[in-house]
Amino acid sequence: MANTVQARKRARQSEKRRQHNAALRSAARSAVKKVRKAIAAGDKAAATRIFSEAMAVLDRVADKKVIHKNHAARQKSRLAARVRALA
């Protein structure tokens, strides 16, 4: 365990930040899963609407550096291609 006041405070802050980042990462994963589910259902209108919401979530999480910006861009690109492929 941390011995100094400063180290104890850093431990508290780190744990709080870890939980916040985990929540943001989970929200991003859930958004991607929702789009994949809509694509699997074959509903292009719903998939397009949910995809735009997911893009916003991924951008927000990437801006906060919880996930890398290239990771977010790759996920958005792949999802966009799958939504476009629906006909």
N, CA, C and O atoms as a Tinker XYZ file with bonds, in Angstrom:
   348  protein
     1  N      0.846000   -1.192000    0.000000    73     2
     2  CA     0.000000    0.000000    0.000000    64     1     3
     3  C      0.883000    1.243000    0.000000    63     2     4     5
     4  O      2.026000    1.215000    0.455000    81     3
     5  N      0.328000    2.328000   -0.518000    73     3     6
     6  CA     1.057000    3.587000   -0.589000    64     5     7
     7  C      1.327000    4.117000    0.819000    63     6     8     9
     8  O      0.474000    4.025000    1.702000    81     7
     9  N      2.509000    4.665000    1.014000    73     7    10
    10  CA     2.914000    5.120000    2.347000    64     9    11
    11  C      2.693000    6.608000    2.571000    63    10    12    13
    12  O      2.324000    7.020000    3.671000    81    11
    13  N      2.914000    7.418000    1.545000    73    11    14
    14  CA     2.802000    8.864000    1.737000    64    13    15
    15  C      1.405000    9.346000    1.370000    63    14    16    17
    16  O      0.649000    8.662000    0.680000    81    15
    17  N      1.089000   10.533000    1.849000    73    15    18
    18  CA    -0.211000   11.145000    1.544000    64    17    19
    19  C     -0.354000   11.318000    0.038000    63    18    20    21
    20  O     -1.410000   11.043000   -0.532000    81    19
    21  N      0.716000   11.775000   -0.598000    73    19    22
    22  CA     0.691000   12.004000   -2.045000    64    21    23
    23  C      0.452000   10.695000   -2.793000    63    22    24    25
    24  O     -0.331000   10.657000   -3.742000    81    23
    25  N      1.120000    9.622000   -2.371000    73    23    26
    26  CA     0.971000    8.327000   -3.042000    64    25    27
    27  C     -0.432000    7.769000   -2.850000    63    26    28    29
    28  O     -0.996000    7.160000   -3.759000    81    27
    29  N     -0.998000    7.983000   -1.650000    73    27    30
    30  CA    -2.377000    7.513000   -1.407000    64    29    31
    31  C     -3.363000    8.269000   -2.298000    63    30    32    33
    32  O     -4.296000    7.681000   -2.844000    81    31
    33  N     -3.146000    9.566000   -2.437000    73    31    34
    34  CA    -4.016000   10.375000   -3.297000    64    33    35
    35  C     -3.894000    9.920000   -4.748000    63    34    36    37
    36  O     -4.903000    9.794000   -5.442000    81    35
    37  N     -2.661000    9.673000   -5.215000    73    35    38
    38  CA    -2.460000    9.215000   -6.598000    64    37    39
    39  C     -3.163000    7.874000   -6.816000    63    38    40    41
    40  O     -3.728000    7.635000   -7.883000    81    39
    41  N     -3.126000    7.001000   -5.809000    73    39    42
    42  CA    -3.796000    5.701000   -5.925000    64    41    43
    43  C     -5.305000    5.887000   -6.047000    63    42    44    45
    44  O     -5.962000    5.212000   -6.839000    81    43
    45  N     -5.849000    6.816000   -5.249000    73    43    46
    46  CA    -7.293000    7.095000   -5.329000    64    45    47
    47  C     -7.658000    7.640000   -6.706000    63    46    48    49
    48  O     -8.639000    7.212000   -7.315000    81    47
    49  N     -6.856000    8.592000   -7.189000    73    47    50
    50  CA    -7.135000    9.203000   -8.489000    64    49    51
    51  C     -7.012000    8.189000   -9.615000    63    50    52    53
    52  O     -7.813000    8.188000  -10.550000    81    51
    53  N     -6.016000    7.334000   -9.523000    73    51    54
    54  CA    -5.807000    6.320000  -10.564000    64    53    55
    55  C     -6.987000    5.360000  -10.641000    63    54    56    57
    56  O     -7.440000    5.009000  -11.730000    81    55
    57  N     -7.478000    4.941000   -9.490000    73    55    58
    58  CA    -8.609000    4.011000   -9.467000    64    57    59
    59  C     -9.863000    4.669000  -10.039000    63    58    60    61
    60  O    -10.606000    4.048000  -10.799000    81    59
    61  N    -10.094000    5.926000   -9.668000    73    59    62
    62  CA   -11.259000    6.658000  -10.172000    64    61    63
    63  C    -11.177000    6.807000  -11.694000    63    62    64    65
    64  O    -12.171000    6.616000  -12.396000    81    63
    65  N     -9.982000    7.149000  -12.198000    73    63    66
    66  CA    -9.769000    7.314000  -13.630000    64    65    67
    67  C     -9.933000    5.988000  -14.362000    63    66    68    69
    68  O    -10.506000    5.939000  -15.451000    81    67
    69  N     -9.418000    4.892000  -13.747000    73    67    70
    70  CA    -9.534000    3.571000  -14.358000    64    69    71
    71  C    -10.995000    3.181000  -14.539000    63    70    72    73
    72  O    -11.382000    2.665000  -15.587000    81    71
    73  N    -11.810000    3.434000  -13.503000    73    71    74
    74  CA   -13.228000    3.097000  -13.593000    64    73    75
    75  C    -13.944000    3.951000  -14.645000    63    74    76    77
    76  O    -14.800000    3.452000  -15.375000    81    75
    77  N    -13.593000    5.228000  -14.720000    73    75    78
    78  CA   -14.204000    6.119000  -15.709000    64    77    79
    79  C    -13.839000    5.687000  -17.125000    63    78    80    81
    80  O    -14.695000    5.637000  -18.008000    81    79
    81  N    -12.553000    5.373000  -17.333000    73    79    82
    82  CA   -12.106000    4.922000  -18.651000    64    81    83
    83  C    -12.755000    3.603000  -19.033000    63    82    84    85
    84  O    -13.096000    3.391000  -20.197000    81    83
    85  N    -12.930000    2.707000  -18.053000    73    83    86
    86  CA   -13.571000    1.416000  -18.321000    64    85    87
    87  C    -15.014000    1.621000  -18.769000    63    86    88    89
    88  O    -15.493000    0.921000  -19.661000    81    87
    89  N    -15.705000    2.576000  -18.157000    73    87    90
    90  CA   -17.087000    2.870000  -18.536000    64    89    91
    91  C    -17.156000    3.411000  -19.961000    63    90    92    93
    92  O    -18.035000    3.030000  -20.733000    81    91
    93  N    -16.221000    4.305000  -20.306000    73    91    94
    94  CA   -16.196000    4.869000  -21.658000    64    93    95
    95  C    -15.882000    3.783000  -22.694000    63    94    96    97
    96  O    -16.502000    3.732000  -23.756000    81    95
    97  N    -14.913000    2.918000  -22.374000    73    95    98
    98  CA   -14.534000    1.830000  -23.285000    64    97    99
    99  C    -15.718000    0.884000  -23.494000    63    98   100   101
   100  O    -15.969000    0.424000  -24.607000    81    99
   101  N    -16.438000    0.603000  -22.410000    73    99   102
   102  CA   -17.609000   -0.270000  -22.485000    64   101   103
   103  C    -18.701000    0.357000  -23.353000    63   102   104   105
   104  O    -19.353000   -0.340000  -24.130000    81   103
   105  N    -18.899000    1.661000  -23.223000    73   103   106
   106  CA   -19.909000    2.366000  -24.032000    64   105   107
   107  C    -19.554000    2.277000  -25.510000    63   106   108   109
   108  O    -20.432000    2.098000  -26.354000    81   107
   109  N    -18.271000    2.402000  -25.821000    73   107   110
   110  CA   -17.832000    2.318000  -27.216000    64   109   111
   111  C    -18.083000    0.912000  -27.766000    63   110   112   113
   112  O    -18.578000    0.757000  -28.883000    81   111
   113  N    -17.743000   -0.107000  -26.981000    73   111   114
   114  CA   -17.961000   -1.489000  -27.425000    64   113   115
   115  C    -19.444000   -1.774000  -27.626000    63   114   116   117
   116  O    -19.835000   -2.436000  -28.587000    81   115
   117  N    -20.270000   -1.264000  -26.703000    73   115   118
   118  CA   -21.720000   -1.471000  -26.811000    64   117   119
   119  C    -22.274000   -0.801000  -28.064000    63   118   120   121
   120  O    -23.143000   -1.359000  -28.735000    81   119
   121  N    -21.780000    0.385000  -28.378000    73   119   122
   122  CA   -22.243000    1.107000  -29.566000    64   121   123
   123  C    -21.914000    0.315000  -30.823000    63   122   124   125
   124  O    -22.741000    0.222000  -31.730000    81   123
   125  N    -20.714000   -0.256000  -30.886000    73   123   126
   126  CA   -20.302000   -1.053000  -32.046000    64   125   127
   127  C    -21.169000   -2.303000  -32.155000    63   126   128   129
   128  O    -21.582000   -2.682000  -33.250000    81   127
   129  N    -21.443000   -2.942000  -31.021000    73   127   130
   130  CA   -22.269000   -4.158000  -31.021000    64   129   131
   131  C    -23.685000   -3.861000  -31.515000    63   130   132   133
   132  O    -24.281000   -4.668000  -32.229000    81   131
   133  N    -24.226000   -2.688000  -31.130000    73   131   134
   134  CA   -25.573000   -2.315000  -31.579000    64   133   135
   135  C    -25.617000   -2.191000  -33.101000    63   134   136   137
   136  O    -26.575000   -2.629000  -33.738000    81   135
   137  N    -24.577000   -1.594000  -33.676000    73   135   138
   138  CA   -24.525000   -1.442000  -35.136000    64   137   139
   139  C    -24.437000   -2.809000  -35.790000    63   138   140   141
   140  O    -25.142000   -3.080000  -36.762000    81   139
   141  N    -23.575000   -3.676000  -35.265000    73   139   142
   142  CA   -23.435000   -5.023000  -35.828000    64   141   143
   143  C    -24.748000   -5.790000  -35.759000    63   142   144   145
   144  O    -25.088000   -6.532000  -36.680000    81   143
   145  N    -25.487000   -5.609000  -34.664000    73   143   146
   146  CA   -26.782000   -6.287000  -34.498000    64   145   147
   147  C    -27.783000   -5.777000  -35.535000    63   146   148   149
   148  O    -28.534000   -6.563000  -36.113000    81   147
   149  N    -27.797000   -4.464000  -35.772000    73   147   150
   150  CA   -28.702000   -3.881000  -36.769000    64   149   151
   151  C    -28.326000   -4.355000  -38.170000    63   150   152   153
   152  O    -29.204000   -4.605000  -38.995000    81   151
   153  N    -27.028000   -4.480000  -38.443000    73   151   154
   154  CA   -26.572000   -4.975000  -39.746000    64   153   155
   155  C    -27.004000   -6.423000  -39.930000    63   154   156   157
   156  O    -27.465000   -6.812000  -41.003000    81   155
   157  N    -26.852000   -7.212000  -38.881000    73   155   158
   158  CA   -27.240000   -8.630000  -38.949000    64   157   159
   159  C    -28.741000   -8.778000  -39.187000    63   158   160   161
   160  O    -29.182000   -9.717000  -39.849000    81   159
   161  N    -29.518000   -7.847000  -38.646000    73   159   162
   162  CA   -30.967000   -7.885000  -38.842000    64   161   163
   163  C    -31.341000   -7.462000  -40.259000    63   162   164   165
   164  O    -32.452000   -7.738000  -40.711000    81   163
   165  N    -30.426000   -6.795000  -40.965000    73   163   166
   166  CA   -30.676000   -6.398000  -42.345000    64   165   167
   167  C    -31.468000   -5.110000  -42.492000    63   166   168   169
   168  O    -31.944000   -4.799000  -43.584000    81   167
   169  N    -31.618000   -4.356000  -41.404000    73   167   170
   170  CA   -32.387000   -3.114000  -41.430000    64   169   171
   171  C    -31.448000   -1.941000  -41.712000    63   170   172   173
   172  O    -30.779000   -1.440000  -40.808000    81   171
   173  N    -31.406000   -1.508000  -42.976000    73   171   174
   174  CA   -30.457000   -0.460000  -43.375000    64   173   175
   175  C    -30.767000    0.875000  -42.709000    63   174   176   177
   176  O    -29.847000    1.582000  -42.298000    81   175
   177  N    -32.041000    1.232000  -42.594000    73   175   178
   178  CA   -32.404000    2.519000  -41.983000    64   177   179
   179  C    -31.962000    2.560000  -40.525000    63   178   180   181
   180  O    -31.356000    3.536000  -40.082000    81   179
   181  N    -32.264000    1.508000  -39.788000    73   179   182
   182  CA   -31.869000    1.455000  -38.375000    64   181   183
   183  C    -30.354000    1.399000  -38.244000    63   182   184   185
   184  O    -29.777000    2.053000  -37.375000    81   183
   185  N    -29.711000    0.621000  -39.103000    73   183   186
   186  CA   -28.257000    0.489000  -39.047000    64   185   187
   187  C    -27.595000    1.837000  -39.302000    63   186   188   189
   188  O    -26.616000    2.180000  -38.639000    81   187
   189  N    -28.114000    2.599000  -40.248000    73   187   190
   190  CA   -27.554000    3.909000  -40.565000    64   189   191
   191  C    -27.705000    4.864000  -39.383000    63   190   192   193
   192  O    -26.775000    5.593000  -39.038000    81   191
   193  N    -28.885000    4.851000  -38.768000    73   191   194
   194  CA   -29.142000    5.736000  -37.626000    64   193   195
   195  C    -28.244000    5.360000  -36.438000    63   194   196   197
   196  O    -27.632000    6.228000  -35.816000    81   195
   197  N    -28.174000    4.079000  -36.137000    73   195   198
   198  CA   -27.364000    3.616000  -35.005000    64   197   199
   199  C    -25.882000    3.833000  -35.293000    63   198   200   201
   200  O    -25.107000    4.127000  -34.382000    81   199
   201  N    -25.484000    3.689000  -36.568000    73   199   202
   202  CA   -24.084000    3.905000  -36.941000    64   201   203
   203  C    -23.661000    5.343000  -36.675000    63   202   204   205
   204  O    -22.548000    5.583000  -36.205000    81   203
   205  N    -24.539000    6.304000  -36.971000    73   203   206
   206  CA   -24.175000    7.708000  -36.731000    64   205   207
   207  C    -24.003000    7.973000  -35.233000    63   206   208   209
   208  O    -23.139000    8.757000  -34.840000    81   207
   209  N    -24.818000    7.323000  -34.395000    73   207   210
   210  CA   -24.671000    7.460000  -32.948000    64   209   211
   211  C    -23.358000    6.826000  -32.486000    63   210   212   213
   212  O    -22.657000    7.373000  -31.635000    81   211
   213  N    -23.037000    5.664000  -33.062000    73   211   214
   214  CA   -21.805000    4.964000  -32.697000    64   213   215
   215  C    -20.574000    5.772000  -33.093000    63   214   216   217
   216  O    -19.580000    5.794000  -32.367000    81   215
   217  N    -20.642000    6.440000  -34.253000    73   215   218
   218  CA   -19.513000    7.274000  -34.690000    64   217   219
   219  C    -19.238000    8.361000  -33.657000    63   218   220   221
   220  O    -18.083000    8.635000  -33.332000    81   219
   221  N    -20.287000    8.972000  -33.150000    73   219   222
   222  CA   -20.126000   10.032000  -32.151000    64   221   223
   223  C    -19.487000    9.483000  -30.881000    63   222   224   225
   224  O    -18.600000   10.111000  -30.304000    81   223
   225  N    -19.941000    8.309000  -30.449000    73   223   226
   226  CA   -19.390000    7.699000  -29.236000    64   225   227
   227  C    -17.911000    7.374000  -29.438000    63   226   228   229
   228  O    -17.088000    7.670000  -28.572000    81   227
   229  N    -17.573000    6.769000  -30.573000    73   227   230
   230  CA   -16.181000    6.408000  -30.845000    64   229   231
   231  C    -15.291000    7.655000  -30.910000    63   230   232   233
   232  O    -14.171000    7.649000  -30.397000    81   231
   233  N    -15.788000    8.713000  -31.537000    73   231   234
   234  CA   -15.010000    9.955000  -31.618000    64   233   235
   235  C    -14.771000   10.552000  -30.229000    63   234   236   237
   236  O    -13.669000   11.006000  -29.919000    81   235
   237  N    -15.820000   10.544000  -29.398000    73   235   238
   238  CA   -15.698000   11.082000  -28.040000    64   237   239
   239  C    -14.659000   10.311000  -27.230000    63   238   240   241
   240  O    -13.819000   10.902000  -26.551000    81   239
   241  N    -14.730000    8.983000  -27.312000    73   239   242
   242  CA   -13.811000    8.145000  -26.545000    64   241   243
   243  C    -12.383000    8.305000  -27.063000    63   242   244   245
   244  O    -11.435000    8.320000  -26.278000    81   243
   245  N    -12.228000    8.423000  -28.375000    73   243   246
   246  CA   -10.893000    8.607000  -28.949000    64   245   247
   247  C    -10.325000    9.983000  -28.588000    63   246   248   249
   248  O     -9.125000   10.108000  -28.345000    81   247
   249  N    -11.169000   11.011000  -28.551000    73   247   250
   250  CA   -10.716000   12.349000  -28.174000    64   249   251
   251  C    -10.182000   12.380000  -26.745000    63   250   252   253
   252  O     -9.269000   13.142000  -26.427000    81   251
   253  N    -10.768000   11.537000  -25.887000    73   251   254
   254  CA   -10.321000   11.469000  -24.490000    64   253   255
   255  C     -9.154000   10.513000  -24.310000    63   254   256   257
   256  O     -8.696000   10.281000  -23.191000    81   255
   257  N     -8.672000    9.955000  -25.431000    73   255   258
   258  CA    -7.515000    9.056000  -25.447000    64   257   259
   259  C     -7.733000    7.784000  -24.645000    63   258   260   261
   260  O     -6.782000    7.199000  -24.126000    81   259
   261  N     -9.002000    7.352000  -24.541000    73   259   262
   262  CA    -9.297000    6.077000  -23.893000    64   261   263
   263  C     -8.979000    4.953000  -24.880000    63   262   264   265
   264  O     -8.456000    3.905000  -24.500000    81   263
   265  N     -9.306000    5.189000  -26.161000    73   263   266
   266  CA    -8.859000    4.288000  -27.226000    64   265   267
   267  C     -8.063000    5.136000  -28.216000    63   266   268   269
   268  O     -8.229000    6.354000  -28.271000    81   267
   269  N     -7.218000    4.503000  -28.980000    73   267   270
   270  CA    -6.391000    5.237000  -29.938000    64   269   271
   271  C     -7.265000    5.742000  -31.083000    63   270   272   273
   272  O     -8.220000    5.075000  -31.479000    81   271
   273  N     -6.941000    6.911000  -31.611000    73   271   274
   274  CA    -7.737000    7.510000  -32.688000    64   273   275
   275  C     -7.766000    6.620000  -33.924000    63   274   276   277
   276  O     -8.774000    6.574000  -34.630000    81   275
   277  N     -6.663000    5.906000  -34.193000    73   275   278
   278  CA    -6.642000    5.014000  -35.355000    64   277   279
   279  C     -7.543000    3.800000  -35.140000    63   278   280   281
   280  O     -8.132000    3.285000  -36.090000    81   279
   281  N     -7.646000    3.354000  -33.915000    73   279   282
   282  CA    -8.538000    2.236000  -33.584000    64   281   283
   283  C     -9.989000    2.645000  -33.854000    63   282   284   285
   284  O    -10.759000    1.889000  -34.447000    81   283
   285  N    -10.348000    3.853000  -33.409000    73   283   286
   286  CA   -11.700000    4.368000  -33.640000    64   285   287
   287  C    -11.952000    4.531000  -35.135000    63   286   288   289
   288  O    -13.024000    4.178000  -35.627000    81   287
   289  N    -10.972000    5.063000  -35.856000    73   287   290
   290  CA   -11.122000    5.271000  -37.296000    64   289   291
   291  C    -11.297000    3.939000  -38.018000    63   290   292   293
   292  O    -12.102000    3.831000  -38.943000    81   291
   293  N    -10.544000    2.931000  -37.595000    73   291   294
   294  CA   -10.632000    1.606000  -38.229000    64   293   295
   295  C    -12.010000    0.992000  -37.993000    63   294   296   297
   296  O    -12.612000    0.429000  -38.908000    81   295
   297  N    -12.502000    1.104000  -36.761000    73   295   298
   298  CA   -13.829000    0.557000  -36.458000    64   297   299
   299  C    -14.916000    1.273000  -37.250000    63   298   300   301
   300  O    -15.826000    0.637000  -37.782000    81   299
   301  N    -14.816000    2.608000  -37.327000    73   299   302
   302  CA   -15.814000    3.376000  -38.077000    64   301   303
   303  C    -15.781000    3.003000  -39.551000    63   302   304   305
   304  O    -16.829000    2.866000  -40.182000    81   303
   305  N    -14.594000    2.840000  -40.099000    73   303   306
   306  CA   -14.451000    2.500000  -41.512000    64   305   307
   307  C    -15.070000    1.135000  -41.809000    63   306   308   309
   308  O    -15.812000    0.977000  -42.778000    81   307
   309  N    -14.760000    0.165000  -40.973000    73   307   310
   310  CA   -15.285000   -1.193000  -41.190000    64   309   311
   311  C    -16.808000   -1.231000  -41.054000    63   310   312   313
   312  O    -17.494000   -1.887000  -41.837000    81   311
   313  N    -17.324000   -0.521000  -40.049000    73   311   314
   314  CA   -18.780000   -0.496000  -39.865000    64   313   315
   315  C    -19.451000    0.225000  -41.033000    63   314   316   317
   316  O    -20.503000   -0.207000  -41.504000    81   315
   317  N    -18.848000    1.325000  -41.504000    73   315   318
   318  CA   -19.414000    2.069000  -42.617000    64   317   319
   319  C    -19.493000    1.197000  -43.865000    63   318   320   321
   320  O    -20.484000    1.235000  -44.593000    81   319
   321  N    -18.450000    0.413000  -44.108000    73   319   322
   322  CA   -18.443000   -0.469000  -45.267000    64   321   323
   323  C    -19.552000   -1.511000  -45.175000    63   322   324   325
   324  O    -20.207000   -1.831000  -46.168000    81   323
   325  N    -19.750000   -2.033000  -43.967000    73   323   326
   326  CA   -20.801000   -3.048000  -43.793000    64   325   327
   327  C    -22.199000   -2.442000  -43.907000    63   326   328   329
   328  O    -23.116000   -3.091000  -44.411000    81   327
   329  N    -22.365000   -1.205000  -43.444000    73   327   330
   330  CA   -23.675000   -0.537000  -43.569000    64   329   331
   331  C    -23.949000   -0.233000  -45.038000    63   330   332   333
   332  O    -25.067000   -0.427000  -45.515000    81   331
   333  N    -22.920000    0.248000  -45.766000    73   331   334
   334  CA   -23.080000    0.526000  -47.201000    64   333   335
   335  C    -23.422000   -0.731000  -47.988000    63   334   336   337
   336  O    -24.166000   -0.677000  -48.967000    81   335
   337  N    -22.871000   -1.871000  -47.553000    73   335   338
   338  CA   -23.082000   -3.131000  -48.279000    64   337   339
   339  C    -24.523000   -3.628000  -48.164000    63   338   340   341
   340  O    -24.969000   -4.440000  -48.974000    81   339
   341  N    -25.249000   -3.140000  -47.156000    73   339   342
   342  CA   -26.662000   -3.554000  -47.022000    64   341   343
   343  C    -27.462000   -3.026000  -48.223000    63   342   344   345
   344  O    -27.296000   -1.877000  -48.632000    81   343
   345  N    -28.314000   -3.865000  -48.769000    73   343   346
   346  CA   -29.106000   -3.405000  -49.914000    64   345   347
   347  C    -30.496000   -3.880000  -49.876000    63   346   348
   348  O    -31.279000   -3.571000  -50.775000    81   347
